[in-house]
Amino acid sequence: MYEVNQGIIDWLLEENNPPVKYLTQTKILVLNEQNSEVQETKSKINTYQPIQTILKNQKENTYWFEKGKDKNYKKYLGTFWQIFFLYELNSLKNNQIENAVEHLFSTGQAPNGGFSVFGTNSGVITCLTSNILRALLFFNYWEDERTKRALEYLLSTFVDNDGYIRCRTLSLIEGCYMTIPKILHVFGAIPVKDRTSRIQKGIDYCIKILLKNQIYKYVPDRNRDWMKIIQERKLKGSDLEDERRKFKNKYPAMKNIAKAGWTKFGFPLNYNSDVLDAMSSLVSINLEYTEELSSALELIKTKNVEGTWIKEKQYNSPMYTQIESYKKPSKWITLQALVVLKHFEGIRII
């Protein structure tokens, strides 16, 4: 059992962050959704300052930044980002969110079903598609045919490709590892009764990949040496692929080490991930504890600072609102850490 001071729970239950208060009530204290206090808190969720600010910056009650197909992905001002942030903030669906979702379906979904930076097949990104799918499922669009098309894109590119995600990377890392938690979050949000054999196969792929790497130890130990080579020689295209193959053949016994960026926690995240996000994705599919998780759980516990977890990442590009302060205790990250620890170890409030 992981011990949590009552003072930390009281801090999470403060009135200045209704979404965190609501999630603490339901996920940590496990109060019934119909509880009058829970209902009152839930009704105030959209009064949370970051949610209000994002909604106030919406244009024509429909989109953010600019209207064009190629503007939805503008970091971190476009409509794609706002819908994802509103999901991360546990917002209550309203008319503004509904209009924005329709805007993304009409301008951001490519013919192949994926979500695209240009609205075309060539601009589809797997991590973007996964993040928007998570938001769509949260905002109750599961039965929408357009959501099913996006899921089919994900299944065809990931599950039907034996759990491999193609990614134009320069490094030695196989595929797009940082997208694995995003995909697993999607599968975890699908009602259990609706999880087909393909979806379950996708869940199994994600679990296998994450456990194989102890969640965050997925970087080949000679990756830095390789990156120096391609920078010095300015390798591109087929030359890069040929040299990478030769490099791997030269060092066949490379070991995987920790991805440094994954050991620093942030909220909200973007296309990248971290240990906490990956562990949360495993919670979403109700995975039971296994020894391969021990290193990640210990890392999470070592990041505890006087009962709280610190925001160690921040966005460098403009946003409509600041969501908590950099290098300060974060209610969102603390809540996320406690949910993970509660699931895998159990917690005791003292």
C-alpha positions as CSV (number, residue, x, y, z in Angstrom):
1,M,0.0,0.0,0.0
2,Y,1.2,3.5,-0.9
3,E,0.6,6.0,1.9
4,V,-0.9,9.3,1.0
5,N,-1.3,12.2,3.5
6,Q,-4.8,13.4,4.0
7,G,-3.5,16.9,3.4
8,I,-2.6,16.0,-0.2
9,I,-6.2,14.7,-0.8
10,D,-7.6,17.9,0.7
11,W,-5.3,19.9,-1.7
12,L,-6.7,18.0,-4.7
13,L,-10.3,18.6,-3.4
14,E,-9.8,22.4,-3.4
15,E,-12.4,24.5,-5.2
16,N,-10.0,26.2,-7.6
17,N,-9.8,23.1,-9.9
18,P,-13.2,21.4,-10.3
19,P,-12.0,18.8,-12.8
20,V,-9.3,17.5,-10.4
21,K,-11.7,17.7,-7.5
22,Y,-14.3,15.6,-9.4
23,L,-11.7,13.0,-10.5
24,T,-10.3,12.8,-7.0
25,Q,-13.8,12.2,-5.7
26,T,-14.6,9.5,-8.3
27,K,-11.2,7.8,-8.9
28,I,-9.4,8.2,-5.5
29,L,-12.2,8.3,-3.0
30,V,-14.4,6.2,-5.3
31,L,-17.6,8.2,-4.5
32,N,-20.7,7.2,-6.4
33,E,-21.3,9.3,-9.5
34,Q,-24.8,10.1,-8.1
35,N,-23.4,11.5,-4.9
36,S,-24.7,15.0,-4.4
37,E,-21.2,16.4,-3.8
38,V,-19.9,14.7,-6.9
39,Q,-22.8,16.0,-9.0
40,E,-22.2,19.6,-7.7
41,T,-18.5,19.4,-8.5
42,K,-19.2,18.0,-11.9
43,S,-21.6,20.9,-12.7
44,K,-18.7,23.3,-12.1
45,I,-16.1,21.6,-14.3
46,N,-16.3,24.1,-17.2
47,T,-15.8,27.0,-14.8
48,Y,-12.2,25.9,-14.5
49,Q,-10.1,28.9,-15.8
50,P,-8.1,27.1,-18.5
51,I,-11.3,25.5,-19.9
52,Q,-13.1,28.9,-19.9
53,T,-10.1,30.6,-21.6
54,I,-9.9,28.0,-24.4
55,L,-13.6,28.3,-25.0
56,K,-13.5,32.1,-25.0
57,N,-10.8,32.0,-27.8
58,Q,-13.0,30.0,-30.1
59,K,-13.9,31.7,-33.4
60,E,-17.4,31.7,-34.9
61,N,-18.4,29.3,-32.1
62,T,-16.7,26.6,-34.2
63,Y,-12.9,26.6,-34.6
64,W,-9.6,28.1,-33.2
65,F,-6.9,30.0,-34.9
66,E,-7.9,29.9,-38.5
67,K,-10.6,27.9,-40.5
68,G,-8.5,26.3,-43.2
69,K,-7.8,22.5,-43.4
70,D,-4.1,23.2,-42.9
71,K,-4.6,25.4,-39.8
72,N,-6.1,22.8,-37.4
73,Y,-2.7,21.5,-36.4
74,K,-1.1,24.9,-35.7
75,K,0.9,24.4,-32.5
76,Y,-0.7,24.9,-30.0
77,L,-3.5,27.1,-31.2
78,G,-5.3,25.1,-33.8
79,T,-8.6,23.2,-33.4
80,F,-6.9,19.8,-33.1
81,W,-5.0,20.9,-30.0
82,Q,-8.0,22.6,-28.3
83,I,-10.2,19.5,-28.6
84,F,-7.4,17.4,-27.2
85,F,-6.7,19.8,-24.4
86,L,-10.4,20.1,-23.5
87,Y,-10.5,16.3,-23.3
88,E,-7.4,16.2,-21.1
89,L,-9.1,18.8,-18.8
90,N,-12.1,16.5,-18.5
91,S,-14.4,19.2,-19.9
92,L,-18.2,18.8,-20.2
93,K,-19.3,18.6,-23.8
94,N,-21.3,21.7,-24.9
95,N,-22.4,23.3,-28.1
96,Q,-18.9,24.8,-28.7
97,I,-17.2,21.5,-28.4
98,E,-19.8,19.8,-30.6
99,N,-19.3,22.5,-33.3
100,A,-15.5,22.1,-33.1
101,V,-15.8,18.3,-33.5
102,E,-17.9,18.7,-36.6
103,H,-15.3,21.2,-37.9
104,L,-12.6,18.5,-37.5
105,F,-14.7,15.8,-39.1
106,S,-15.2,18.0,-42.1
107,T,-11.8,19.6,-42.4
108,G,-9.4,17.4,-40.5
109,Q,-10.4,13.8,-41.3
110,A,-8.7,12.4,-44.4
111,P,-10.5,10.1,-46.9
112,N,-8.7,7.1,-45.3
113,G,-10.3,7.9,-41.9
114,G,-7.2,9.2,-40.1
115,F,-6.8,12.7,-38.9
116,S,-4.5,14.9,-41.0
117,V,-2.5,18.1,-40.7
118,F,-3.8,19.0,-44.2
119,G,-7.0,17.0,-44.4
120,T,-5.4,14.7,-46.9
121,N,-4.2,11.1,-46.7
122,S,-0.6,12.2,-47.0
123,G,-0.9,14.4,-43.9
124,V,-2.3,11.7,-41.6
125,I,-0.3,11.2,-38.4
126,T,-0.9,8.2,-36.2
127,C,-0.3,10.0,-32.9
128,L,-2.7,12.8,-33.9
129,T,-5.4,10.3,-35.0
130,S,-5.0,8.5,-31.6
131,N,-5.3,11.7,-29.6
132,I,-8.3,12.9,-31.4
133,L,-9.9,9.4,-31.2
134,R,-9.4,9.6,-27.4
135,A,-11.2,12.9,-27.3
136,L,-14.0,11.6,-29.5
137,L,-14.6,8.6,-27.3
138,F,-14.5,10.8,-24.2
139,F,-17.1,13.2,-25.7
140,N,-19.4,10.2,-26.6
141,Y,-18.8,9.9,-30.3
142,W,-18.2,6.2,-30.2
143,E,-21.4,5.4,-32.2
144,D,-20.6,7.9,-34.9
145,E,-19.6,6.3,-38.2
146,R,-16.8,8.8,-38.6
147,T,-15.2,7.8,-35.3
148,K,-15.4,4.1,-36.5
149,R,-13.6,5.1,-39.7
150,A,-10.8,6.7,-37.7
151,L,-10.5,3.6,-35.5
152,E,-10.4,1.4,-38.7
153,Y,-7.4,3.5,-39.9
154,L,-5.7,2.9,-36.6
155,L,-6.4,-0.8,-36.7
156,S,-5.2,-1.2,-40.3
157,T,-2.0,0.8,-39.8
158,F,-1.1,-0.7,-36.4
159,V,-2.8,-4.0,-35.7
160,D,-2.8,-5.3,-39.2
161,N,0.9,-4.3,-39.5
162,D,1.9,-6.6,-36.6
163,G,2.0,-3.8,-34.0
164,Y,4.5,-1.7,-35.9
165,I,4.1,2.0,-36.6
166,R,6.0,3.5,-39.5
167,C,7.8,6.7,-38.6
168,R,10.2,8.9,-40.4
169,T,12.8,8.8,-37.7
170,L,16.5,9.5,-37.9
171,S,17.4,7.5,-34.8
172,L,17.9,3.8,-34.1
173,I,14.6,3.4,-32.3
174,E,12.3,1.0,-34.1
175,G,9.0,2.5,-35.2
176,C,7.2,5.3,-33.3
177,Y,7.4,4.1,-29.7
178,M,6.0,7.3,-28.2
179,T,2.6,6.6,-29.9
180,I,2.1,3.2,-28.2
181,P,0.5,4.7,-25.0
182,K,-1.7,7.0,-27.2
183,I,-3.0,4.0,-29.1
184,L,-3.6,2.0,-25.9
185,H,-5.5,4.9,-24.4
186,V,-7.8,4.6,-27.4
187,F,-8.4,0.9,-27.0
188,G,-8.9,1.4,-23.2
189,A,-11.6,3.9,-23.8
190,I,-13.7,1.6,-26.0
191,P,-16.4,-0.2,-24.1
192,V,-15.3,-3.7,-23.2
193,K,-18.4,-5.2,-24.9
194,D,-17.4,-3.5,-28.2
195,R,-13.8,-4.7,-28.2
196,T,-13.4,-6.9,-31.2
197,S,-10.7,-9.5,-31.6
198,R,-8.7,-7.0,-33.7
199,I,-8.9,-4.4,-30.9
200,Q,-7.9,-7.0,-28.3
201,K,-5.0,-7.9,-30.6
202,G,-4.0,-4.3,-30.6
203,I,-4.2,-4.2,-26.8
204,D,-2.0,-7.2,-26.6
205,Y,0.6,-5.7,-29.0
206,C,0.8,-2.5,-26.9
207,I,1.2,-4.4,-23.6
208,K,3.9,-6.6,-25.1
209,I,5.8,-3.6,-26.5
210,L,5.6,-1.6,-23.2
211,L,6.5,-4.5,-20.9
212,K,9.4,-5.6,-23.1
213,N,11.0,-2.2,-22.6
214,Q,10.0,-1.8,-18.9
215,I,7.8,1.1,-20.2
216,Y,10.6,3.7,-20.8
217,K,13.8,1.9,-21.5
218,Y,13.6,1.8,-25.3
219,V,16.6,3.8,-26.6
220,P,19.5,1.8,-28.0
221,D,22.6,2.6,-26.0
222,R,24.6,3.6,-29.1
223,N,21.8,5.9,-30.4
224,R,23.8,9.1,-29.5
225,D,26.8,7.8,-31.4
226,W,24.6,7.1,-34.4
227,M,23.0,10.6,-34.2
228,K,26.5,12.2,-34.3
229,I,27.3,10.2,-37.4
230,I,24.3,11.3,-39.4
231,Q,24.7,14.9,-38.3
232,E,28.4,15.0,-39.3
233,R,27.8,13.3,-42.6
234,K,24.4,14.9,-43.3
235,L,22.9,11.5,-44.2
236,K,19.4,11.5,-45.9
237,G,17.1,9.1,-47.7
238,S,18.4,5.8,-48.9
239,D,22.0,6.7,-47.8
240,L,20.7,7.1,-44.3
241,E,18.8,3.8,-44.4
242,D,21.9,2.0,-45.8
243,E,24.2,3.4,-43.1
244,R,21.7,2.7,-40.3
245,R,21.6,-0.9,-41.4
246,K,25.3,-1.2,-41.4
247,F,25.6,0.4,-38.0
248,K,23.1,-2.0,-36.5
249,N,25.0,-5.0,-38.0
250,K,28.2,-3.6,-36.6
251,Y,26.7,-3.4,-33.1
252,P,24.2,-6.4,-32.9
253,A,24.3,-6.5,-29.0
254,M,23.0,-3.0,-28.3
255,K,21.1,-2.7,-25.0
256,N,18.1,-0.4,-24.4
257,I,18.4,2.4,-21.9
258,A,16.0,4.9,-20.5
259,K,14.5,7.7,-22.6
260,A,15.4,10.7,-20.5
261,G,12.4,12.8,-21.7
262,W,10.0,10.1,-20.4
263,T,11.3,10.4,-16.9
264,K,10.1,14.0,-16.7
265,F,6.4,14.5,-16.2
266,G,4.2,17.1,-17.8
267,F,0.5,18.0,-18.3
268,P,-1.1,18.2,-20.7
269,L,1.1,16.2,-23.1
270,N,1.1,16.5,-26.9
271,Y,2.3,13.9,-29.4
272,N,5.0,12.7,-27.0
273,S,4.5,10.6,-23.8
274,D,6.1,9.9,-20.5
275,V,6.2,7.1,-17.9
276,L,3.1,8.4,-16.2
277,D,1.1,8.6,-19.4
278,A,2.2,5.1,-20.4
279,M,1.3,3.6,-17.0
280,S,-2.1,5.4,-17.2
281,S,-2.7,3.7,-20.5
282,L,-2.1,0.4,-18.9
283,V,-4.6,1.3,-16.1
284,S,-7.1,2.1,-18.8
285,I,-7.2,-1.5,-19.9
286,N,-7.1,-2.7,-16.3
287,L,-3.8,-4.5,-16.6
288,E,-2.7,-6.3,-13.3
289,Y,0.7,-5.7,-11.8
290,T,3.6,-7.6,-13.3
291,E,7.3,-7.5,-12.5
292,E,8.1,-5.5,-15.7
293,L,6.3,-2.5,-14.2
294,S,8.4,-2.3,-11.1
295,S,11.1,0.1,-12.4
296,A,8.4,2.5,-13.8
297,L,6.5,2.4,-10.5
298,E,9.7,3.1,-8.5
299,L,10.5,6.0,-10.8
300,I,7.0,7.5,-10.2
301,K,7.5,7.2,-6.4
302,T,10.9,8.8,-6.5
303,K,9.4,11.8,-8.2
304,N,7.2,12.5,-5.2
305,V,8.1,15.9,-3.5
306,E,6.5,16.3,-0.1
307,G,3.5,14.3,-1.3
308,T,3.1,16.0,-4.7
309,W,4.4,15.6,-8.2
310,I,6.1,18.5,-10.1
311,K,5.3,19.8,-13.5
312,E,8.7,19.3,-15.3
313,K,7.7,20.0,-18.9
314,Q,6.2,23.1,-20.5
315,Y,5.2,24.0,-24.1
316,N,7.6,26.3,-25.9
317,S,5.0,27.3,-28.6
318,P,2.1,29.7,-27.7
319,M,-1.0,28.5,-26.0
320,Y,-4.3,30.2,-25.2
321,T,-3.8,29.5,-21.5
322,Q,-1.3,28.4,-19.0
323,I,-2.2,25.1,-17.3
324,E,-0.4,25.2,-13.9
325,S,3.1,26.5,-13.4
326,Y,6.4,25.1,-14.6
327,K,8.5,23.5,-11.9
328,K,5.7,23.8,-9.3
329,P,3.5,21.1,-7.7
330,S,0.9,20.0,-10.2
331,K,-2.6,18.8,-9.1
332,W,-3.1,17.1,-12.5
333,I,0.2,15.2,-12.4
334,T,-0.3,14.4,-8.7
335,L,-3.8,13.0,-9.4
336,Q,-2.5,11.0,-12.3
337,A,0.4,9.5,-10.2
338,L,-2.0,8.5,-7.4
339,V,-4.5,6.9,-9.8
340,V,-1.6,4.8,-11.2
341,L,-0.3,3.9,-7.7
342,K,-3.8,3.1,-6.5
343,H,-4.4,0.7,-9.4
344,F,-1.1,-1.2,-9.2
345,E,-0.2,-1.0,-5.5
346,G,-3.2,0.3,-3.6
347,I,-3.1,3.5,-1.5
348,R,-3.9,4.2,2.1
349,I,-4.8,7.8,3.2
350,I,-3.2,8.7,6.5
